[in-house]
Amino acid sequence: MTTPNVSFEVFPPRTVDAAFKLWDTAQTLAPLSPRFFSVTYGAGGTTRDLTKDAAHVLRRTSGLPVAAHLTCVGASREETMDVARGFAKAGVTDIVALRGDPADGAATFTPHVDGFQNSCELIEALAETGEFNIRVGAYPDLHPEATDQQASIDWLKRKFDAGADEAITQFFFEAETFLRFRDACDKAGIDKPITPGILPVVNWTSARKFADRCGTHVPDWVNQAFETALRDDRHDLLATALCTEMCSDLIDEGVENLHFYTLNRAELTRDVSRALGVTPQVSLSDVA
């Protein structure tokens, strides 16, 4: 089996304890030589400043590539581009450009009166600067706001046409879900890299709620397997086995890059990565 390239997503800390947890996660995963760490935005852009600070600190202290999320929510075009310029000044030239979730728990996205209307407008503005490597989101399962899967694929193509360099997908529970999506994108003329997003299940109850919220299909067999594992106190064993098997299937089908949603808990992601042959190369202290 070919050893994949990996990358990891973390979220910005809101407390001192959370800051230590983020740093512990980085220390644990950095030796696996990730392509990059990505730092998320909170729903509705609620962690804009925290994301900026976390990305800057992670980049400065680790020397590792950092991709900062940037959304269209709750800010004017100028304010959003000011954040982007701040990232570039700090050496963070990878951006994950997203429309973002609706602010304040709203059911639908409403653009700022002076803001970007959608992710494509944001991507175009970032691409025009010539300063950024731009990644975007993609949805192997039907996006909650899309009329059908073809509409999602057409929108992804628009993102690439606007200047995106790579897409990272929402998580899924079966390798076939991603592979069907990859084939459909290829048929639509998309030739840029599409990296599968992988969620090692740290907590099944939370993962199930997250899946329901973002439109990710949960196969009955997966739900039943986790319910049984919870009763038998074998949750982590099952989570590691299922995630490793799915990633192995993806690699066997030619997938070279995997992006892990860590939830700032490194152990399960580390164990899956090692099972796939991704072994420690350097310590964080070596690159700090």
C-alpha positions as CSV (number, residue, x, y, z in Angstrom):
1,M,0.0,0.0,0.0
2,T,1.3,3.5,-0.9
3,T,1.9,5.8,2.0
4,P,-0.4,8.8,1.8
5,N,0.3,12.4,2.3
6,V,-1.6,13.8,5.3
7,S,-2.9,17.1,6.5
8,F,-4.8,18.0,9.7
9,E,-7.5,20.4,10.7
10,V,-7.7,22.1,14.1
11,F,-9.9,24.8,15.6
12,P,-8.8,27.9,17.4
13,P,-8.9,27.9,21.2
14,R,-11.3,30.0,23.2
15,T,-9.6,29.4,26.6
16,V,-6.2,28.9,28.1
17,D,-6.8,25.2,28.6
18,A,-8.0,24.9,24.9
19,A,-4.8,26.6,23.8
20,F,-2.7,24.0,25.6
21,K,-4.8,21.3,24.0
22,L,-4.2,22.8,20.5
23,W,-0.5,22.9,21.1
24,D,-0.5,19.3,22.4
25,T,-2.3,18.3,19.2
26,A,0.3,20.1,17.1
27,Q,3.1,18.5,19.0
28,T,1.6,15.0,18.5
29,L,0.9,15.4,14.8
30,A,3.7,17.6,13.5
31,P,6.2,14.7,13.5
32,L,4.1,13.0,10.8
33,S,5.2,15.7,8.4
34,P,1.8,17.0,7.3
35,R,1.3,18.9,4.1
36,F,-0.3,21.6,6.3
37,F,-2.4,22.3,9.3
38,S,-5.7,24.1,8.6
39,V,-7.3,26.4,11.3
40,T,-11.1,26.7,11.1
41,Y,-13.5,29.6,11.4
42,G,-16.3,29.4,13.9
43,A,-19.9,29.3,12.7
44,G,-21.0,32.7,11.5
45,G,-17.4,34.0,11.6
46,T,-17.4,34.0,15.4
47,T,-13.8,33.1,15.8
48,R,-12.3,35.4,13.1
49,D,-9.7,36.9,15.4
50,L,-9.0,33.7,17.2
51,T,-8.4,31.9,13.9
52,K,-6.0,34.7,12.8
53,D,-4.1,34.5,16.1
54,A,-4.0,30.7,16.1
55,A,-2.8,30.5,12.5
56,H,-0.1,33.1,13.2
57,V,1.1,31.4,16.4
58,L,1.1,27.9,14.9
59,R,3.0,29.1,11.8
60,R,5.6,31.1,13.9
61,T,6.2,28.5,16.5
62,S,6.2,25.4,14.4
63,G,7.5,26.6,11.0
64,L,5.0,24.2,9.5
65,P,2.6,25.2,6.6
66,V,-0.7,26.6,8.0
67,A,-3.9,27.1,6.0
68,A,-6.2,29.6,7.5
69,H,-10.0,29.4,6.9
70,L,-11.5,32.6,5.6
71,T,-15.3,33.1,5.1
72,C,-17.7,35.7,3.7
73,V,-19.8,35.9,6.9
74,G,-20.3,39.2,8.8
75,A,-17.6,41.4,7.1
76,S,-17.2,43.7,4.2
77,R,-15.0,42.9,1.3
78,E,-12.3,45.2,2.6
79,E,-12.4,43.8,6.1
80,T,-12.2,40.2,4.7
81,M,-9.2,41.1,2.5
82,D,-7.5,42.9,5.4
83,V,-7.6,39.6,7.2
84,A,-6.2,37.9,4.2
85,R,-3.4,40.4,3.9
86,G,-2.6,39.9,7.6
87,F,-2.3,36.2,7.0
88,A,0.1,36.8,4.1
89,K,2.2,39.2,6.2
90,A,2.6,36.5,8.9
91,G,3.7,33.9,6.3
92,V,0.3,32.2,6.1
93,T,-0.2,32.1,2.3
94,D,-2.6,29.0,2.2
95,I,-6.2,29.9,2.5
96,V,-9.3,27.7,2.8
97,A,-11.9,30.0,1.2
98,L,-15.5,29.3,2.2
99,R,-18.8,31.0,2.1
100,G,-19.3,30.1,5.8
101,D,-22.3,29.1,7.8
102,P,-25.2,31.6,8.3
103,A,-24.5,34.0,11.2
104,D,-26.4,33.8,14.6
105,G,-28.0,30.5,13.9
106,A,-30.0,31.8,10.9
107,A,-31.5,29.2,8.5
108,T,-30.0,30.8,5.4
109,F,-26.9,32.8,4.5
110,T,-27.3,36.6,4.1
111,P,-24.3,38.4,2.7
112,H,-23.0,41.5,4.4
113,V,-24.2,44.6,2.7
114,D,-20.7,45.4,1.5
115,G,-19.4,41.8,1.6
116,F,-18.7,39.0,-0.8
117,Q,-22.0,37.4,-2.1
118,N,-20.6,33.9,-2.2
119,S,-17.4,31.8,-2.1
120,C,-16.6,32.3,-5.8
121,E,-16.4,36.1,-5.3
122,L,-14.0,35.6,-2.4
123,I,-11.9,33.1,-4.4
124,E,-11.6,35.5,-7.3
125,A,-10.5,38.3,-5.0
126,L,-7.9,36.1,-3.3
127,A,-6.7,34.8,-6.7
128,E,-6.2,38.3,-8.1
129,T,-3.7,39.1,-5.4
130,G,-1.4,36.3,-6.6
131,E,-0.3,35.7,-3.0
132,F,-2.3,32.6,-2.0
133,N,-2.7,28.9,-2.5
134,I,-6.5,28.6,-2.3
135,R,-8.4,25.5,-1.1
136,V,-12.2,25.2,-1.1
137,G,-14.8,22.9,0.3
138,A,-16.6,20.1,-1.6
139,Y,-19.5,17.8,-0.8
140,P,-19.5,14.1,-1.7
141,D,-23.0,13.9,-0.1
142,L,-25.6,16.3,-1.1
143,H,-25.1,19.8,0.4
144,P,-28.1,20.8,2.5
145,E,-28.8,23.8,0.3
146,A,-28.2,22.1,-3.1
147,T,-31.0,21.0,-5.3
148,D,-29.2,17.9,-6.5
149,Q,-25.6,16.5,-6.6
150,Q,-25.0,17.8,-10.1
151,A,-25.6,21.3,-8.8
152,S,-23.0,20.8,-6.1
153,I,-20.5,19.6,-8.7
154,D,-21.3,22.5,-11.0
155,W,-20.7,24.9,-8.1
156,L,-17.4,23.3,-7.3
157,K,-16.3,23.7,-10.9
158,R,-17.2,27.4,-10.6
159,K,-14.9,27.6,-7.6
160,F,-12.0,26.1,-9.6
161,D,-12.7,28.4,-12.5
162,A,-12.6,31.3,-10.1
163,G,-9.0,30.4,-9.1
164,A,-9.1,27.6,-6.5
165,D,-6.2,25.2,-6.5
166,E,-7.5,22.3,-4.5
167,A,-10.7,21.1,-2.8
168,I,-11.2,19.3,0.5
169,T,-14.4,17.4,1.0
170,Q,-16.8,17.2,3.8
171,F,-16.4,13.9,5.7
172,F,-18.2,10.7,4.8
173,F,-18.5,7.2,6.1
174,E,-17.9,4.9,3.1
175,A,-15.0,5.1,0.6
176,E,-17.5,4.6,-2.3
177,T,-19.1,7.9,-1.5
178,F,-15.9,9.8,-2.3
179,L,-15.0,7.6,-5.2
180,R,-18.4,8.2,-6.9
181,F,-18.0,11.9,-6.3
182,R,-14.5,11.9,-7.7
183,D,-15.7,10.1,-10.9
184,A,-18.6,12.6,-11.3
185,C,-16.2,15.5,-10.9
186,D,-13.9,14.0,-13.5
187,K,-16.8,13.6,-15.9
188,A,-17.7,17.3,-15.4
189,G,-14.3,18.3,-16.5
190,I,-12.8,19.1,-13.1
191,D,-9.1,18.3,-13.2
192,K,-7.8,19.9,-10.0
193,P,-7.0,17.9,-6.9
194,I,-9.9,16.8,-4.7
195,T,-8.7,15.6,-1.2
196,P,-11.0,13.5,0.9
197,G,-11.8,14.9,4.3
198,I,-11.6,12.2,7.0
199,L,-13.3,12.3,10.4
200,P,-11.9,9.8,12.9
201,V,-14.9,9.3,15.2
202,V,-13.8,10.5,18.7
203,N,-17.4,10.6,20.0
204,W,-20.2,8.8,18.0
205,T,-23.1,10.9,19.5
206,S,-21.4,14.1,18.5
207,A,-20.3,12.8,15.1
208,R,-23.9,11.6,14.3
209,K,-25.3,15.1,15.2
210,F,-22.6,16.8,13.1
211,A,-23.4,14.5,10.1
212,D,-27.1,15.3,10.4
213,R,-26.4,19.0,10.4
214,C,-24.1,19.1,7.4
215,G,-26.0,16.5,5.2
216,T,-23.5,13.6,5.5
217,H,-25.3,10.3,5.0
218,V,-24.9,7.8,7.9
219,P,-25.2,4.2,6.6
220,D,-27.4,2.0,8.9
221,W,-24.6,-0.4,9.3
222,V,-22.2,2.3,10.6
223,N,-24.8,3.5,13.1
224,Q,-25.5,0.0,14.3
225,A,-21.8,-0.9,14.6
226,F,-21.2,2.2,16.8
227,E,-24.3,1.6,19.0
228,T,-23.1,-2.0,19.6
229,A,-19.5,-0.8,20.2
230,L,-20.7,1.7,22.8
231,R,-22.6,-1.0,24.7
232,D,-19.5,-3.3,24.6
233,D,-17.1,-0.4,25.5
234,R,-15.2,-0.9,22.2
235,H,-15.9,2.5,20.7
236,D,-12.3,3.6,20.1
237,L,-11.3,0.2,18.7
238,L,-14.1,0.3,16.2
239,A,-13.5,3.9,15.3
240,T,-9.8,3.2,14.6
241,A,-10.6,0.1,12.6
242,L,-13.3,1.6,10.4
243,C,-11.4,4.8,9.7
244,T,-8.2,2.9,8.8
245,E,-10.0,0.5,6.5
246,M,-11.8,3.3,4.7
247,C,-8.6,5.2,4.2
248,S,-6.9,2.1,3.0
249,D,-9.6,1.5,0.4
250,L,-9.2,5.1,-0.8
251,I,-5.4,4.7,-1.1
252,D,-6.0,1.5,-3.1
253,E,-8.1,3.5,-5.5
254,G,-5.3,6.0,-6.2
255,V,-6.0,8.6,-3.5
256,E,-2.7,10.2,-2.5
257,N,-3.7,12.9,0.0
258,L,-5.9,12.6,3.1
259,H,-7.1,15.5,5.3
260,F,-8.1,14.6,8.9
261,Y,-10.6,16.6,11.0
262,T,-8.9,16.2,14.4
263,L,-11.3,18.1,16.6
264,N,-8.1,19.1,18.5
265,R,-7.8,15.5,19.7
266,A,-4.7,13.9,18.2
267,E,-4.6,10.3,19.4
268,L,-7.1,8.7,17.1
269,T,-5.8,10.6,14.0
270,R,-2.2,9.7,15.0
271,D,-3.1,6.0,15.3
272,V,-4.9,5.8,12.0
273,S,-2.1,7.7,10.3
274,R,0.5,5.3,11.7
275,A,-1.6,2.3,10.6
276,L,-1.5,3.7,7.1
277,G,2.3,3.8,7.2
278,V,2.7,7.5,8.1
279,T,5.5,7.4,10.6
280,P,7.2,10.2,12.6
281,Q,9.9,12.1,10.8
282,V,10.7,15.1,13.0
283,S,9.6,16.5,16.3
284,L,8.0,19.9,16.7
285,S,11.0,21.1,18.7
286,D,13.1,20.3,15.7
287,V,11.3,22.8,13.5
288,A,10.2,25.4,16.1
